[in-house]
Amino acid sequence: MKKKLIFGAAVLALVGSSFSFSQTAQAASCVKVKSVVGKNYQTAQDIWRAQGFAVLPAKDGKGYGRLAWIDSNWKVISQSPRAGTCVKKYSGVRATIIKYTD
């Protein structure tokens, strides 16, 4: 009976340690997305790229399908994924933008 109890405790200890290791590995492999809402679109891209994300083409917040040829003429009104979300490095992030003159 004592041998079974000792073996069971050893298995639980190993399972418990591998579980916490996998949680630690997962936490280290994700990066919290910084908030760029309200920022200049060029600055937003710089922030995200410095975090290791791929910046996907922005969406026109007015729905006109316009492209941001000069990024500094646009501001970010929303972002995906939301700020504070923990995502894998090199994931894609996207901003919804409007012109300062809108």
VMD Tcl script that builds the backbone (N, CA, C; Angstrom):
set m [mol new atoms 306]
animate dup $m
set s [atomselect $m all]
$s set {name element resname resid chain x y z} {
  {N N MET 1 A 0.816 -1.189 0.000}
  {CA C MET 1 A 0.000 0.000 0.000}
  {C C MET 1 A 0.866 1.262 0.000}
  {N N LYS 2 A 1.952 1.260 0.768}
  {CA C LYS 2 A 2.822 2.423 0.829}
  {C C LYS 2 A 3.482 2.696 -0.514}
  {N N LYS 3 A 3.839 1.635 -1.263}
  {CA C LYS 3 A 4.480 1.815 -2.567}
  {C C LYS 3 A 3.535 2.510 -3.537}
  {N N LYS 4 A 2.248 2.134 -3.530}
  {CA C LYS 4 A 1.273 2.756 -4.424}
  {C C LYS 4 A 1.095 4.230 -4.082}
  {N N LEU 5 A 1.049 4.550 -2.818}
  {CA C LEU 5 A 0.869 5.920 -2.370}
  {C C LEU 5 A 2.068 6.779 -2.772}
  {N N ILE 6 A 3.264 6.264 -2.598}
  {CA C ILE 6 A 4.475 6.996 -2.975}
  {C C ILE 6 A 4.516 7.204 -4.486}
  {N N PHE 7 A 4.191 6.170 -5.257}
  {CA C PHE 7 A 4.175 6.281 -6.713}
  {C C PHE 7 A 3.144 7.320 -7.164}
  {N N GLY 8 A 1.968 7.291 -6.551}
  {CA C GLY 8 A 0.910 8.256 -6.886}
  {C C GLY 8 A 1.340 9.683 -6.601}
  {N N ALA 9 A 2.003 9.889 -5.494}
  {CA C ALA 9 A 2.482 11.224 -5.137}
  {C C ALA 9 A 3.547 11.700 -6.128}
  {N N ALA 10 A 4.408 10.777 -6.561}
  {CA C ALA 10 A 5.444 11.142 -7.531}
  {C C ALA 10 A 4.818 11.519 -8.868}
  {N N VAL 11 A 3.795 10.777 -9.300}
  {CA C VAL 11 A 3.109 11.088 -10.564}
  {C C VAL 11 A 2.438 12.448 -10.463}
  {N N LEU 12 A 1.760 12.711 -9.355}
  {CA C LEU 12 A 1.113 14.008 -9.173}
  {C C LEU 12 A 2.128 15.139 -9.186}
  {N N ALA 13 A 3.264 14.937 -8.581}
  {CA C ALA 13 A 4.311 15.966 -8.559}
  {C C ALA 13 A 4.812 16.247 -9.970}
  {N N LEU 14 A 5.004 15.204 -10.762}
  {CA C LEU 14 A 5.469 15.383 -12.141}
  {C C LEU 14 A 4.422 16.064 -12.998}
  {N N VAL 15 A 3.182 15.647 -12.874}
  {CA C VAL 15 A 2.101 16.255 -13.651}
  {C C VAL 15 A 1.957 17.719 -13.270}
  {N N GLY 16 A 1.999 18.000 -11.995}
  {CA C GLY 16 A 1.876 19.377 -11.528}
  {C C GLY 16 A 2.994 20.262 -12.038}
  {N N SER 17 A 4.210 19.754 -12.050}
  {CA C SER 17 A 5.330 20.573 -12.502}
  {C C SER 17 A 5.281 20.792 -14.005}
  {N N SER 18 A 4.868 19.788 -14.779}
  {CA C SER 18 A 4.785 19.982 -16.225}
  {C C SER 18 A 3.650 20.923 -16.573}
  {N N PHE 19 A 2.586 20.926 -15.778}
  {CA C PHE 19 A 1.467 21.834 -16.021}
  {C C PHE 19 A 1.913 23.276 -15.823}
  {N N SER 20 A 2.624 23.540 -14.731}
  {CA C SER 20 A 3.072 24.903 -14.490}
  {C C SER 20 A 4.128 25.313 -15.512}
  {N N PHE 21 A 4.931 24.367 -15.975}
  {CA C PHE 21 A 5.915 24.673 -17.010}
  {C C PHE 21 A 5.211 25.089 -18.299}
  {N N SER 22 A 4.157 24.380 -18.680}
  {CA C SER 22 A 3.455 24.720 -19.917}
  {C C SER 22 A 2.762 26.070 -19.791}
  {N N GLN 23 A 2.268 26.414 -18.609}
  {CA C GLN 23 A 1.669 27.723 -18.412}
  {C C GLN 23 A 2.728 28.815 -18.543}
  {N N THR 24 A 3.890 28.579 -17.987}
  {CA C THR 24 A 4.981 29.546 -18.077}
  {C C THR 24 A 5.441 29.703 -19.520}
  {N N ALA 25 A 5.548 28.608 -20.248}
  {CA C ALA 25 A 5.964 28.661 -21.650}
  {C C ALA 25 A 4.947 29.418 -22.479}
  {N N GLN 26 A 3.664 29.201 -22.200}
  {CA C GLN 26 A 2.624 29.900 -22.947}
  {C C GLN 26 A 2.679 31.394 -22.656}
  {N N ALA 27 A 2.859 31.768 -21.406}
  {CA C ALA 27 A 2.926 33.178 -21.045}
  {C C ALA 27 A 4.127 33.849 -21.698}
  {N N ALA 28 A 5.236 33.138 -21.807}
  {CA C ALA 28 A 6.430 33.709 -22.421}
  {C C ALA 28 A 6.282 33.828 -23.935}
  {N N SER 29 A 5.435 33.006 -24.549}
  {CA C SER 29 A 5.305 33.024 -26.002}
  {C C SER 29 A 4.265 34.027 -26.486}
  {N N CYS 30 A 3.559 34.694 -25.585}
  {CA C CYS 30 A 2.579 35.681 -26.021}
  {C C CYS 30 A 3.017 37.074 -25.596}
  {N N VAL 31 A 2.516 38.056 -26.341}
  {CA C VAL 31 A 2.846 39.452 -26.087}
  {C C VAL 31 A 1.532 40.216 -25.965}
  {N N LYS 32 A 1.423 41.094 -24.965}
  {CA C LYS 32 A 0.222 41.906 -24.814}
  {C C LYS 32 A 0.261 43.046 -25.829}
  {N N VAL 33 A -0.797 43.166 -26.596}
  {CA C VAL 33 A -0.896 44.194 -27.630}
  {C C VAL 33 A -1.071 45.555 -26.954}
  {N N LYS 34 A -0.246 46.503 -27.344}
  {CA C LYS 34 A -0.346 47.855 -26.799}
  {C C LYS 34 A -1.490 48.607 -27.464}
  {N N SER 35 A -2.067 49.536 -26.737}
  {CA C SER 35 A -3.133 50.377 -27.277}
  {C C SER 35 A -2.532 51.464 -28.171}
  {N N VAL 36 A -3.100 51.592 -29.368}
  {CA C VAL 36 A -2.653 52.641 -30.281}
  {C C VAL 36 A -3.816 53.531 -30.715}
  {N N VAL 37 A -4.989 53.318 -30.128}
  {CA C VAL 37 A -6.162 54.114 -30.474}
  {C C VAL 37 A -5.898 55.574 -30.126}
  {N N GLY 38 A -6.198 56.451 -31.091}
  {CA C GLY 38 A -5.968 57.878 -30.921}
  {C C GLY 38 A -4.604 58.331 -31.404}
  {N N LYS 39 A -3.736 57.390 -31.731}
  {CA C LYS 39 A -2.387 57.736 -32.184}
  {C C LYS 39 A -2.352 57.885 -33.708}
  {N N ASN 40 A -1.333 58.562 -34.152}
  {CA C ASN 40 A -1.032 58.668 -35.571}
  {C C ASN 40 A -0.789 57.259 -36.109}
  {N N TYR 41 A -1.271 56.961 -37.313}
  {CA C TYR 41 A -1.162 55.603 -37.841}
  {C C TYR 41 A 0.291 55.170 -38.033}
  {N N GLN 42 A 1.179 56.074 -38.422}
  {CA C GLN 42 A 2.591 55.717 -38.576}
  {C C GLN 42 A 3.196 55.332 -37.227}
  {N N THR 43 A 2.884 56.088 -36.208}
  {CA C THR 43 A 3.368 55.790 -34.857}
  {C C THR 43 A 2.830 54.445 -34.378}
  {N N ALA 44 A 1.561 54.189 -34.649}
  {CA C ALA 44 A 0.936 52.919 -34.256}
  {C C ALA 44 A 1.671 51.740 -34.881}
  {N N GLN 45 A 1.993 51.854 -36.167}
  {CA C GLN 45 A 2.729 50.781 -36.840}
  {C C GLN 45 A 4.098 50.569 -36.210}
  {N N ASP 46 A 4.772 51.665 -35.895}
  {CA C ASP 46 A 6.096 51.572 -35.272}
  {C C ASP 46 A 6.015 50.852 -33.927}
  {N N ILE 47 A 4.998 51.169 -33.140}
  {CA C ILE 47 A 4.817 50.534 -31.829}
  {C C ILE 47 A 4.596 49.042 -32.001}
  {N N TRP 48 A 3.690 48.673 -32.882}
  {CA C TRP 48 A 3.374 47.256 -33.083}
  {C C TRP 48 A 4.558 46.471 -33.642}
  {N N ARG 49 A 5.254 47.063 -34.597}
  {CA C ARG 49 A 6.414 46.357 -35.166}
  {C C ARG 49 A 7.497 46.160 -34.114}
  {N N ALA 50 A 7.671 47.134 -33.229}
  {CA C ALA 50 A 8.650 47.000 -32.147}
  {C C ALA 50 A 8.258 45.870 -31.193}
  {N N GLN 51 A 6.965 45.578 -31.103}
  {CA C GLN 51 A 6.494 44.461 -30.275}
  {C C GLN 51 A 6.636 43.121 -30.985}
  {N N GLY 52 A 6.955 43.151 -32.278}
  {CA C GLY 52 A 7.148 41.915 -33.018}
  {C C GLY 52 A 5.923 41.446 -33.781}
  {N N PHE 53 A 4.967 42.338 -34.026}
  {CA C PHE 53 A 3.761 41.972 -34.760}
  {C C PHE 53 A 3.888 42.330 -36.237}
  {N N ALA 54 A 3.108 41.631 -37.053}
  {CA C ALA 54 A 2.988 41.964 -38.470}
  {C C ALA 54 A 1.798 42.906 -38.612}
  {N N VAL 55 A 2.005 44.068 -39.210}
  {CA C VAL 55 A 0.929 45.040 -39.369}
  {C C VAL 55 A 0.192 44.741 -40.678}
  {N N LEU 56 A -1.081 44.411 -40.550}
  {CA C LEU 56 A -1.918 44.115 -41.709}
  {C C LEU 56 A -2.472 45.414 -42.276}
  {N N PRO 57 A -2.908 45.415 -43.551}
  {CA C PRO 57 A -3.462 46.649 -44.134}
  {C C PRO 57 A -4.613 47.194 -43.292}
  {N N ALA 58 A -4.623 48.504 -43.119}
  {CA C ALA 58 A -5.637 49.160 -42.290}
  {C C ALA 58 A -6.983 49.202 -43.006}
  {N N LYS 59 A -8.026 49.322 -42.202}
  {CA C LYS 59 A -9.386 49.493 -42.729}
  {C C LYS 59 A -9.744 50.969 -42.666}
  {N N ASP 60 A -10.437 51.436 -43.684}
  {CA C ASP 60 A -10.924 52.815 -43.713}
  {C C ASP 60 A -12.132 52.908 -42.786}
  {N N GLY 61 A -12.032 53.711 -41.744}
  {CA C GLY 61 A -13.093 53.844 -40.760}
  {C C GLY 61 A -14.362 54.470 -41.295}
  {N N LYS 62 A -14.289 55.166 -42.413}
  {CA C LYS 62 A -15.471 55.765 -43.030}
  {C C LYS 62 A -16.148 54.811 -44.013}
  {N N GLY 63 A -15.490 53.689 -44.315}
  {CA C GLY 63 A -16.075 52.711 -45.231}
  {C C GLY 63 A -15.937 53.044 -46.702}
  {N N TYR 64 A -15.088 53.985 -47.042}
  {CA C TYR 64 A -14.895 54.387 -48.437}
  {C C TYR 64 A -13.872 53.526 -49.170}
  {N N GLY 65 A -13.159 52.684 -48.457}
  {CA C GLY 65 A -12.144 51.837 -49.080}
  {C C GLY 65 A -10.866 52.574 -49.427}
  {N N ARG 66 A -10.640 53.719 -48.807}
  {CA C ARG 66 A -9.433 54.504 -49.101}
  {C C ARG 66 A -8.200 53.801 -48.541}
  {N N LEU 67 A -7.070 54.052 -49.188}
  {CA C LEU 67 A -5.787 53.515 -48.735}
  {C C LEU 67 A -4.957 54.635 -48.128}
  {N N ALA 68 A -4.210 54.313 -47.113}
  {CA C ALA 68 A -3.361 55.300 -46.443}
  {C C ALA 68 A -2.018 55.379 -47.167}
  {N N TRP 69 A -1.898 56.296 -48.115}
  {CA C TRP 69 A -0.637 56.457 -48.843}
  {C C TRP 69 A 0.396 57.160 -47.979}
  {N N ILE 70 A -0.052 58.153 -47.230}
  {CA C ILE 70 A 0.830 58.837 -46.287}
  {C C ILE 70 A 0.271 58.529 -44.903}
  {N N ASP 71 A 0.894 57.571 -44.216}
  {CA C ASP 71 A 0.367 57.048 -42.958}
  {C C ASP 71 A 0.208 58.113 -41.880}
  {N N SER 72 A 1.054 59.122 -41.911}
  {CA C SER 72 A 1.008 60.154 -40.874}
  {C C SER 72 A -0.207 61.071 -41.017}
  {N N ASN 73 A -0.960 60.965 -42.121}
  {CA C ASN 73 A -2.167 61.770 -42.318}
  {C C ASN 73 A -3.410 61.102 -41.734}
  {N N TRP 74 A -3.226 59.970 -41.070}
  {CA C TRP 74 A -4.349 59.182 -40.565}
  {C C TRP 74 A -4.194 58.950 -39.078}
  {N N LYS 75 A -5.323 58.760 -38.396}
  {CA C LYS 75 A -5.277 58.410 -36.972}
  {C C LYS 75 A -6.071 57.129 -36.746}
  {N N VAL 76 A -5.679 56.394 -35.720}
  {CA C VAL 76 A -6.285 55.104 -35.396}
  {C C VAL 76 A -7.531 55.339 -34.540}
  {N N ILE 77 A -8.665 54.732 -34.966}
  {CA C ILE 77 A -9.895 54.851 -34.180}
  {C C ILE 77 A -10.270 53.527 -33.505}
  {N N SER 78 A -9.718 52.421 -33.989}
  {CA C SER 78 A -9.897 51.129 -33.312}
  {C C SER 78 A -8.796 50.192 -33.773}
  {N N GLN 79 A -8.675 49.087 -33.050}
  {CA C GLN 79 A -7.621 48.128 -33.383}
  {C C GLN 79 A -8.107 46.716 -33.133}
  {N N SER 80 A -7.474 45.788 -33.848}
  {CA C SER 80 A -7.774 44.369 -33.674}
  {C C SER 80 A -6.450 43.615 -33.718}
  {N N PRO 81 A -6.156 42.821 -32.705}
  {CA C PRO 81 A -6.905 42.550 -31.484}
  {C C PRO 81 A -6.900 43.738 -30.536}
  {N N ARG 82 A -7.818 43.693 -29.579}
  {CA C ARG 82 A -7.950 44.776 -28.606}
  {C C ARG 82 A -6.689 44.906 -27.755}
  {N N ALA 83 A -6.478 46.099 -27.257}
  {CA C ALA 83 A -5.325 46.370 -26.384}
  {C C ALA 83 A -5.381 45.476 -25.155}
  {N N GLY 84 A -4.227 44.964 -24.763}
  {CA C GLY 84 A -4.129 44.105 -23.585}
  {C C GLY 84 A -4.304 42.631 -23.886}
  {N N THR 85 A -4.759 42.312 -25.105}
  {CA C THR 85 A -4.911 40.921 -25.498}
  {C C THR 85 A -3.532 40.299 -25.647}
  {N N CYS 86 A -3.366 39.095 -25.135}
  {CA C CYS 86 A -2.088 38.397 -25.225}
  {C C CYS 86 A -2.114 37.501 -26.457}
  {N N VAL 87 A -1.288 37.811 -27.453}
  {CA C VAL 87 A -1.242 37.038 -28.693}
  {C C VAL 87 A 0.198 36.625 -28.981}
  {N N LYS 88 A 0.343 35.639 -29.842}
  {CA C LYS 88 A 1.672 35.157 -30.188}
  {C C LYS 88 A 2.435 36.217 -30.972}
  {N N LYS 89 A 3.723 36.268 -30.713}
  {CA C LYS 89 A 4.598 37.160 -31.459}
  {C C LYS 89 A 4.506 36.808 -32.937}
  {N N TYR 90 A 4.651 37.777 -33.794}
  {CA C TYR 90 A 4.571 37.661 -35.249}
  {C C TYR 90 A 3.134 37.506 -35.751}
  {N N SER 91 A 2.142 37.626 -34.858}
  {CA C SER 91 A 0.746 37.608 -35.289}
  {C C SER 91 A 0.426 38.904 -36.005}
  {N N GLY 92 A -0.653 38.890 -36.768}
  {CA C GLY 92 A -1.085 40.079 -37.480}
  {C C GLY 92 A -1.965 40.965 -36.612}
  {N N VAL 93 A -1.773 42.260 -36.731}
  {CA C VAL 93 A -2.611 43.246 -36.059}
  {C C VAL 93 A -3.115 44.219 -37.115}
  {N N ARG 94 A -4.298 44.781 -36.874}
  {CA C ARG 94 A -4.908 45.670 -37.866}
  {C C ARG 94 A -5.522 46.879 -37.175}
  {N N ALA 95 A -5.385 48.028 -37.818}
  {CA C ALA 95 A -5.983 49.258 -37.306}
  {C C ALA 95 A -7.127 49.690 -38.221}
  {N N THR 96 A -8.118 50.330 -37.633}
  {CA C THR 96 A -9.146 51.024 -38.403}
  {C C THR 96 A -8.802 52.491 -38.257}
  {N N ILE 97 A -8.716 53.184 -39.389}
  {CA C ILE 97 A -8.184 54.537 -39.402}
  {C C ILE 97 A -9.125 55.512 -40.115}
  {N N ILE 98 A -8.984 56.794 -39.774}
  {CA C ILE 98 A -9.666 57.868 -40.490}
  {C C ILE 98 A -8.649 58.974 -40.729}
  {N N LYS 99 A -8.928 59.808 -41.723}
  {CA C LYS 99 A -8.050 60.949 -41.974}
  {C C LYS 99 A -8.286 62.001 -40.910}
  {N N TYR 100 A -7.276 62.780 -40.605}
  {CA C TYR 100 A -7.431 63.860 -39.641}
  {C C TYR 100 A -8.473 64.876 -40.116}
  {N N THR 101 A -8.692 64.962 -41.409}
  {CA C THR 101 A -9.642 65.925 -41.967}
  {C C THR 101 A -11.077 65.398 -41.985}
  {N N ASP 102 A -11.292 64.121 -41.621}
  {CA C ASP 102 A -12.647 63.541 -41.619}
  {C C ASP 102 A -13.482 64.111 -40.500}
}
mol reanalyze $m
mol bondsrecalc $m
mol representation Tube
mol addrep $m
